[in-house]
């Protein structure tokens, strides 16, 4: 789900009034006669050498993740997500490699630890060592390691029985504060082994606690001479993150009362402890006013800033605020019609920030008194996260564009006239592929609201011709699409364009990126004006002569899956194909099975089920299930806690019982609210593309076969394994070389 953002957002649901059933589209009406003919669409083009993007390209896209600059800004240590190759490697999430970049020389990145590895956040310890977490060799849990900046062997620094989780290094490099789960008592482990493995629903989840450990000096030979990590007992809640004050005298932890995901949305606090005392006593505790993101101390340690919601009903944390004192939470940019994504203190009186503004991103400076200066005007590339070197002021932006996924850019905020410089090139083969044109589109709704979206034209676009359209709806709805890289396993984008489709990504009312007021427009209005906005967008694309009205498909995940189910039922006359992914079909049962009921109430429904049954009933796709004439492919992770798979089971059963159009349900074992494993992602991508081709470009009729010949789409599947080595493929640099 992105990332920001190409990520699956948390689902919600809102209101709709009953509307009359419209006529069937030509494509939907023709289904019955086509089905009788038993025609089948040709299979997708198999793997071959072409200059257009194909499924195996999307399956292997690499992307830059966390970036950390050295104190002097000369180097950047970063994580690179490297997908596993389906059929060539065991299915699983992407490998996470450690690379180091010389910030003075574009393209100078060097691999440090690569292969079958999962490296946690890298942090420079002075200019001599890079810290990271990993589970390596005989490790039973994640360990903190250090590797020399100049290259060499890693050494263990800090271990914990439950594993060293997220961590932060103290300013002097002598300690880390880290997160680790509470250990299960030995007697309970024994009982579990004896078959007493019952689950006390939502009550027996262990808390993640805050620990502090000494880090052996750079010249120390043995890590096991260090003292055992110390539990910060004064912070007795579930801990989500922590940050040191610049002097190392204080430590701030973001906590929640329980380990439930709902609390992480609605019940955060910032707890500050005195790190100069052995018992780490609490200095202050501040309850967040709503959703809460990044928290950081000012350089002098006297102020705390955070990315926060404006109030308890704000759908997203997107305001840059100062916390504490008489002001409580003070918004530094109350008039920003956008959402702040990340920030860094520049000095005691100024902060740098990145923000989403419409379909663009911006980078700026704001003083603690609220005076703003825009350094990078809204535009591309799209950068929402960054890291700053305190010693030099150098900034490393993580940014993507319509031409490539996330990469590192170098930027000097003291010279705003100089554009950011791209420093990494993680997918050089993309340069050899022809990508389709992408542009921002604006249009107005019948009630006068201006909306934005992103259009990827068909690769073979011929002005004046009409094309089939795939409408790709984002989740949340507190999310949005930016004018950057839009193609992934669940967002067909350039892949759809290469196969002759137009793809449109609408930012409907309720999306982020346009301020708090706009993001609240969909509250207590489920499937009403927000989903009408989708139809307005389609109508606009028809009116400008691009789209064939009778060949429109809709898809999306989570709230986008909800929209897709709505398109398959309420708006079935407008869609010739629908693919809901981890989507909502019944708001009544959804509320009783989701793990975020409080968040749903506060920032989405604004009412309880027992207060307005009619609202929840009539905003449910299954209420309009008899309207269905749209061939519908439903996909869902079997372990989804956010939108229970029963939502898809309900929709499938009702559509199948009615038998008015083809329907298929695909469940992914082991997957949750979005697919994580490489095989499940490839299956999703091939299956959705084939469904759209079958019903928007092909003869339609009966669904395509449910079997897929995966090897036909993977060039490496035909390679022999004679040269393959068994065992771990981890490689560690010994000299910081290539």
N, C-alpha and C positions, 0 to 999 in steps of 0.2 A: 502496500500500500503504500513512500516517498515519502521522505521524504518527504520530509517533506516531500514535492511531492508526489511521487508516483506510488504513494503508499495507499493501502486500503484504510479508509477512515472509519471511525466509530459510527455505527448506524444510528439513525433517529427516525422519528415519524411525526407527521403533522396532519392538517385537516383538509377535507374536500367536500364540496356540495355535489349533489347528484346532478348529472347532466344527461340529456337525451342521447340514445345510441345513434351514432352516425352511420352512414353507408360503409360497406366494406371497400377497402382499396381494391383496385383491379387485380393486383398480385394475390391478395388474400382470397378474393372471390374466386379466382381461377384455380385455387388449390385443389378443390374437389375433382375437377375434370382432369387436372394434371396427375393427381394421385392415382386416378383410375388407369392412366396410361402406364404407370409404373416406371417412369423415366428416371434415370439416375444421372447426376452431374459427374463429369470426369473428375478423377482424383486430382488433388493439388499437385502442382509441378514438383517433382522430386528434386533432390539435391543435385545441383549442376553449377557449372561455372558461368555466372552471369554478372552483369554490372549493376544489378539491383539487389536490394536487401531481401533476404530469404529467412525462413525460420531458424536455420542453424546460425545465422549471423546474430539474431536477437538472443538466441540461447547462450551465446558466448561473449556478450558485451561485458567489458570490464568497466569498473567505475571507482573513482577516488572517493574515499570516505573521510575519516578523521584526519586532520592535519595539525601538526604541532611544530612551531618554529623554535630554533635554537635561541638562546638568550640574545645573541648578537644579530639574529635575523639572517645569518648566512646560509643556514641549512633548514630544510623542512623534512621531518619524518612523517610519513603518511601511510595509511592503510589502503590497500587496493583490493577490491572485491573481485575475485576471479571465479566465475561460475564453473561448476563441475560439468564435464561433457557427458550428456546422456548416452548410455550404452557403452561408453568408454571408461567411466568411473562409477563407483557406487553412487546411487542417488543421495543427495543431501543438499544442505544450503551451500552457498558459495564459500570457497576458501578465502581467507583474509590474510594477505601478505604484507610484510613490512618493507617499504622502500624509502630511500633517502634522496632528496633533491638538492642540488646546489642552486640557491635562489638567484645567483648572478648569471646563470647560464641556462636558457631554455633547452629542454630536451636532455638534461644531464642527469636524469634520475638513475639511481643504482639500486638493484635488488639486494636486500639484506637478509631477509628470511622469507623464503618462497616455497612453493609446492603445496603439499597436503598439510597446511597449517591453518590455525585460527588464532591470529594475533590480536590481543586487546590493546587499548589505547596506548600509543607511544608518547613518552614524555622525556624531554632532554633534562639531564641532570648536569647542569653547567654545560660546558662544551666537550665533556669527556665521555659521557655515557648516555645511552638511550635506554630508558626503562620501558617494559611492556609486560603484559600478562599473557600467559599461554599454558596449555596443558601439554607437556612434552615427555617423550620417553616413558619412564615409569611413574610419572606424576599421576596421583589419584584425583587430583583437583587442580584448578588453575593456580599458578604460582607467579609471583613477580620476579622477572628476570631483568638483567642488565646486559647490554652488548656495547662494546667500545665504539665510539663514533667512527674511529678510523678503521673499523672492521676487526673481527676476531671472534672468539668463542663466547657464547652467552654464559652467565653465571646466575645461580639462584640467589635471590636476595631476601624474599619474604614468602613464607608459606603459612597456610591455615588449613585445618582439617576440612572445612567446608568450602575451601577455595577462596582466593583473593579476587573479589569482584571489581566493580568500578572503584577507582582510586584517584587520589590527588596527592601530589608531592608538596611537602612543606617548602616555603621559600628558600630555606637554607639547605635543602636537599637531604636533611638528616632523618626525616620521618615521612611516612605516608599515612593518610587516613583512608580506610577502605571499607567496603561493604562486604558482609558475609552473612550467610544464613545462620540462624541458631542451630546448634547441633541437636540431633534427635537423641534423647536419653537412651542409654544402652538397654535398659529393661524394655523400652517400647520397641526398639529394633528387634529384640529377641521375640517379643510377642508377635510382631509383624511377620517374622520368619516362620512362626508357628501357625500362621493362617489368620491371625486377628488383624486383618488389613482393611477393616471397615473405614469408610470416609465419613467424617462428621461435616456435612456440607457447609462450606464457608466458615467453619469454626476452628478447624484443626490445621490451618495454614501457618507455618512457622514464619516468624518475622525476620526481616533482614536488619541486622544491627550495624552500628558504627564501631570500628576498631581503629586503633592507632598502633603502628609498629615502627621501630627503629630500622633504618636502612643502613646496612654495612657501608663503611667508607669505601671510596674508590680503590684504595690500596689494600683493603681487607681480603684475606685469602679464603676465609670460611664464612658462609652465611649462617651456619648453625650456631655461631657464637653469639648471635644477637638475642636479645630478650624476646620472650613470647609476646605476641600481639596483646594489647590491652583493650578490653571492652569498655567503651564509654557508657557506663551504666546510667548516667544521668539522662541520656537520650534513650528513653525506654519505649519508643514507638517504632514503627516500621520506617526505615530510612531509604530514601530514593536517591539522594545525591548529597555531596558535601563539598565545601570549598574553604580553603584557608584564607585568613586575612593576610595582606602582604607582609606584615611583620612576623607572622607565625604565632602571634599571641592568642588569636581567636580562631574558632572553627565553626562554620555555619553548616547545619544539616537541614535538608528539606525532608519533612516527616509526614506520615499519615497515621491515623489511629490503628489501622489494620493493614493486612497485605492485600485487601480486596482492590481490584482495579477501579471500582467506583470511587473509593476514597482518594485514589491518586488523581482523579479528576476534580473532586468536589471538596476535599477536606485536607488540604495541605497546610503545613505550618513551617516557618523558618525558625529553627532553634539555634541560638548562638551559645557556645560554651567557651570557658576560659581554658586555653590550651597550655597555659604556663603552670597549671596545678595538676598534680597526679590524679585527682579524682574528676577532672574536667567538669566543674560545676556549671550549671546553666546560668548564663548572664541575662538572656532575654528570650522570649518566645512570642512570635507574631503570627497570628492566623491569617492565611491568605484570604482575600476578598472574593476569590473565584478561582478559575484555573491559573496555574502558575508554571512558568518555564524557568529559564536561566536565572541564576542568582549570583552576584559578584560583589566583593568588597571594593571600595575605592582604594587607591594607592596608599593613602594614609590610614586606612582601616577604620575611618570614622563614619563612613556612609555605606549603605547597601542598596544596590540597584537590582531590579528584576524585570523580566518580561512577564506581565500579569494580565489577567482579564480586567475589564473596567468595573465589573460588578458580578454578583453571583449568577446572573442570567446571561452574561456574555459568553457566546459559544466557544471562543478561543482566547488563549493568552496571546495578546498582540500589542499591548501598551507598554511603553518603557517607563518604569516608575521608580521613584526613590521610596524606600521602605523605612518606617520607624519615625520616632520623634512625634511632635504634635500633629504633623500632617498625616500620619498613618501610611497611606499610599498616595503619592503625588505623581500624576501623569505629567511627564515632561513635554509631551507633544499631544495634547488633547484634541487638536484639530486634524491630526494625521488621518487622511482617508486611505488607510492602508493598514498593514499589520507588521509590526517589528518581529523579526525572526531571531536575531542574535545581536549581541553588543559586546563592547570591551571598553574599560576605562582608559582614557588617553592620559589624563592627569586628574587631580582631585576635583577639578571643576568642569571637565568635559568628557563626553562619552562618544565613541564611534558606534554606529549601528548599521545594520542591513535590514531592509524591509521589503515586503511585497506591496506593490502599488498597481492595482489592476492586473494585467497579464505580464507586467514587468517587475524588475527589482530595482532598488535604489540603495545608495550608500551615502551616509551623511554623518555630521557631527552635531551634537546638541550639548548645551551647557546645563549645569544643574539649575540654572535660573530659567531654562526653557528657550534659550535663543538657538535657532536652528540654522545650519548651513548644509546645503546639499552638495556633496562632493562628486558623486556620480549620478547623473540624471537618470530618471526611469528609462530603461532600455535593456539591451542585451550586452553581454551574456547574462544569464540569470544566476545571481549569487545571493544566497540566503545565509550561508555560514562563512565564518572567517576566523583566522587566528592572527594575533598581533604579537610581535616581538618587542618587549618593553625596552630592551637596550638600544634598538635602532628605530623603532616606529614602523618597520616594514610590516605589511599586511599580506597574508596569504588568503586569497579568496578561493572558495570552492564554487565553481560555476559550470553551468551547462548551456548549450545553445541548440538551435534547431538542427545543427550539424553534428553534435557529439554529446555524449553523457558527461557527467561531472569530471572536471579537471581542475588543476591548480593554476591560479593566476597570481602574479605578483603585482602589488599596488603600493604606491607611496602616497598616503593621505596629505603629506605636506606639499605635494606637487599635483594638485587635482587636475591640472591641465593635461597631464600625461595619462594616457589610457592604460588600463590594466593589461599586462602582458601574459599570454598563455605560456605556461612552463612545462606542462606534461602532455603526453600524446599517447594515451593508454590503448587506443584502438586505431593504429595507423592504417589498417586495411579499410577503414571507413572512407578514406580519401579516394579509394579506387571505385567506390560505389556511387551510383547516381541516385541522389535523394530528391524527393518531391518538394515542390514549393510549399512553404508554410507562412501564413500571415494571420494577423489579428483581424477579427471581424467585429463590427459594432452594428447593433440594430436596436430598435425600440419596440417595447411591448404595447399592447392596446391601452394600458393605463399610463403610458408615457415614460416608463422606466427605461433608461439606456442600459443595455447589457453588452457584455463582451464575450468572445469565444475565440478559439483558434482553429483555423481551417488548414488541413493538409490536402492539397489538390491531388487528383490522380496523377501518377507519374507520367502517363501518356496524355495529359490534359490537352484538349483541343477546344479552344474558346468557341462557344456556341453549341457545343454538344452537352447533353445531360448524362449524368453518371449516377450509379447507385451510391447511397450514402450510409456510412456507419456512424451513428450518434453515440459518442463515448461519454458517459455521465460519471462525474467524480463522486466520491463518497463524502461522508460527513453529516450534513452538508457543509460543515465548517472546514472547508478545504477549497482549493481552486487550482486551475491550470495556469501555468506561466508559459511565456513564449520561449521555451527552451526545448530540451530533448523530451519527446512525448511518447517514445516507443518502448514497450516492455512486453513481458509475456502476457499481461492482462490488458494492455493498451496497444492495439494493433498498429495505429499510426502509420509510420513509413511502410510497414509490411502490407497494410491494407492498400496504401497508395500504389505500391509496386504491383498489386494484383487488380488494379483498375477501379478501386473505390476512392471516393472522397471520404475523409474522416473529419468529423467536427467535434470539438471539445468545448462544451458550453459552460460558462460561469453564470449559473442561474442565481436568482435572488436567494440569499442565505449563504452564499459563498463568502470566503474570506478575501482579503486583499483590497477591500474597499471601505474599511472602517467598521466600527461596531454597529452603527445603525443599519447598514446594509446587511450585515451578517445576521441580524435579528429579524429580517423581513419574513422569514419562513416559519417563525415560531408560532405554535398553535394554529398552523395552517397546512397540515400535512397533505401532500399530494394535491394541493390547490394551486395557487398562482405559481409556485415554484416549478411544478411539473408542466403547467401551461406554458411557462417560459421555454421549455424544450420544444414544444410544438411551434411556438413563435419563431424560434431559431430555424427549425426545419422549413417553415413557410418562407422565411427570408431567403434561404438558400435556393428554394424553388423559384422565388420571384426574380432573383438575379440570373436565372437561367442555368444554374449549375447542376441541380439535382432533379432526378426523375422521381416524382411524387410517389409512384407505385413501387419503388425499389429502395425503401428506407428501412434500415435495421437499427436496433437500439441495444446497447449493452453497457455494463458498468458493475462495479463491485460495491457491496455494503449498501450505502444509501443510493449509489448508482444502480445496485441490484434491485433495490426497491423501485426506483424509477423504471427499470427495465420490466419488472413484473407489472407495473402500472401500464406500461406501453403494450404489454401482451394481453391486458384485460380491458381496463377503462378506455384506453386509446388504441385498441386493437385495429380499428379502421385506418390508423395512420402508419402502422408498421407491418412490414412483410416478413420480418424475422426479429426475434427477441432472445437475448442471452443474459438472464439475471445470474449474478455471481454473488454468493454469500448474502443474498438479498432478503428483504422483509416481504412477507405476503399477508400476514395477519397481525395487525397491531395489538389485538387483544392478547393472543397467546405469546406474542413476542415480548411483551412487558413482563410476562410471568416466567420467562426463560432466559432473559439476558442478564449479563453480569454488571450492567451499568444502569439500573433503574433510577437512581437518584440523579445522575447526569441527564438521563432522558427527560426527567421531570423539570429540572432547573433550566436547561438551555434549549429544549426542543418542544415538548408538549405543553409545558406550563400548566398542566392540569393532570389530575390522577384518573386512572381508569374508572374507578367507582363514582367519579364526579361527572363523567360525560361519556357514557357507553356509546352513544350514537356517534360521537366524534371519532372514536377509535374504530368503530365498525365501518363507517363509511369512508375512512381513509385507508382501508385495507384492500389490496388488489383482489383477494378472493371474494369480496363483496360483489365484484363486477365480473366474476369468472365466466358467466354465461355469454359475455361479449366476445370471448376469445375466438379469434379466427387466425391468430398469428402463430406460425410454427415456433415453438419455444424450447430452447436448450437451457436447462437449469444446472448449475454447477455449485458445489458446496464442499467445504472441508468438514469431515465427520467429527472433528474435535473442536469446532468453532464455539467459543464461550460467549462471543458478542452477539451474534445472530445465530441462534441454535439451528442446527440442520433440520429440525422439524419444520422450520419455516419453508424450506424447499420441498420437504416431504408432503406438506399440506398442499402446496401449489401444484405439485406434480400429480398427486392423487386426484384432485378435483378436475384438472385439465384432462387427465387420462380418462376419467370416468365419463366426462362429457363427450370426449372424442370428436370435437369439432375442428381440431387442427393437430398436427403432429406435436408430440412433446417427448422429451428425453431428459432423464435426471442422471447426472454423473456425480458420485460422491468420492472424495479423496481421503482415504484413511491416513491418519497421522497428521493431517493438515488442519489448521485453525482458520482464523479470519484472514484468509489470503494464503496462497501456496508458497511454501518455502523450499521444497526439494526440487532439484533440477528435472527429474522425470515428470513430476506433477505439473511443473511449469510448461514443459514442452508439450505434454498432452493437452493442457488447457489451450495453448496457443494454436496448435494444429486443429483441435476440435472446433474452436470458435471460428477460425478462419474458414474451415470447410463448411460450417453451417451457414455462414454468411454467403459464401460463394454459391452454395446449393440453392438458397432461397432468394437471393438478390440478383444473381447472374445466371444461374442454371435453370433447369426445368422444374425444380421444386418437387412436389409430390411426396412420396414416402421419404423419411429421413435417410441420409447417407448411412452406410454400414457403421456400426459402432466400433468395429475393429480399425486400428490404425497401424500401418507399416512404418514404424518410426525410423527404421534404418534407411528408408528411401529418402529421407530428408536430411540425413547427416552424412556428409562426405567422409568423415573419419570412420564411419561404421564399416566401410569396406576395406579399411586398412588391416594388414595382418598384425598380429600381436607378438611376432617373433622377437622384436626388439624391446618389448615391454619388460620392465623389471618388477619383481614382486616386492611387497613390503612398502614401508613408508617412502614417500617421495619428497620429504622435507629437505630443503637445501638451505644452509646457513652460510652467509658470507664470512670469509676469513680475512678479507682485506678490503672490504667495502668496494669490491670490484663489480664487474658486469655479471 
